Every structure is written in C-alpha cells, then in structure tokens.
Amino acid sequence: MDEGVKIFWKSIWRLKVPNKVKVFLWRACSSALPTKVGLHKRKIIDNKICDQCLLEIEDEVHVIWSCECIQIV
C-alpha cells in the first residue's frame, strides 16, 4: 500500500468521531456503500439512475456531493 494511503487511513481512524462515522468514511472511500451503481454491478438492479434527481447515475460521489435533491437533506 502506498505510504500516502497509509497516512490517510491512519488519520481517519484516529479522528475523534463516533466509530459509525469512521466506518461510513471507509465504506464511501472503498465503494462499499449500497449505491445503485454497486447494486447494478452485483446484478441486483437494472437501473443505475438516481431515484431522487433522475438525472445522473447514483454512485458515491453523486450521493454524497453532487445530487441537488439529496443536498437538501
């Protein structure tokens, strides 16, 4: 593993936040969130389009940062 990556993960695990926040960050960075893109890769669903905005595919970046409909929440 690259030294920069090791430093990044060590800094994440040392954060003084609840463990569920650290696990969420790990899952988001590891493409382990149950997004429609991930579910589509596993052949669980057919449609990758975001159910909220109906404009883009639903991946981690879209769900966390770029979906205007979810940003309200």
C-alpha angles and dihedrals in degrees: 000000000000114000091235090055091050091051091048094052093044089054091049094050091047094055114120095234131109114287091243089064091052091048091049090052091048092049093047093050092045095050088244098129114110095250122157090253091057093044090049091052088054090049092241095123135020102212122069097181117116111258092213104053100014088211111093140026113273109243130143095274093049094047096046103034120006109040105100092198093057095042088072089064 
